[in-house]
Amino acid sequence: MCTTTTSIVVNGSPTYVFPFKKGLRQVDHLSPFLFLLEAERLNVMMSVMVWSNLFIGYRTGSVNSTVISHVQFADDMLLLGVKIWANVWAFRVVLVLFEAMFGLKVNFNKSMLVEVNIVDYWLVEATSDLRGSMGKVPFLYLGLLIGGDPRHLSFWDPVLTRI
């Protein structure tokens, strides 16, 4: 942790000098809000990658199609992209830049690459490049089963359990 000294000006007069440390305690009430500000930076970085065609998202629909590249909720991010090496490398660059620029650490061990109609050997190599783990469909994301059939009652079990 970086420590320096500082003081605050109150009503035109400086306060006493006190040590100033970089970082926030987890119990601090501002932590969630400040984290969301940092997470928004990651959102902007991914949006720029998509806008500049360095990351190609998943296109939905044939008429008036929409491209979905990423979904964020608090500290979770779900990426949706085309199976090309450029996407893997672009996302790796975004994460490395995010760490270097903003001082936050990405936990690659908690990251998971999930295949949808992708051969296993490609997924193994991509997972190795991203230093994450390999997942399979269906999987849980924010308590919901992704890739399951919502018409089956068992699909909703994780939601009902939490409620």
Secondary structure, DSSP 4 states (H G I P E B T S, - for coil): --EEEE--EETTEE---EEEESS--TT-TTHHHHHHHHHHHHHHHHHHHHHTTSS-BEEE-SSS-EEE-EEEETTEEEE-B-S-HHHHHHHHHHHHHHHHHH-----GGG-EEE-SS--HHHHHHHHHHHT-EEE-SSEEETTEEETS-TTSGGGGHHHHHH-
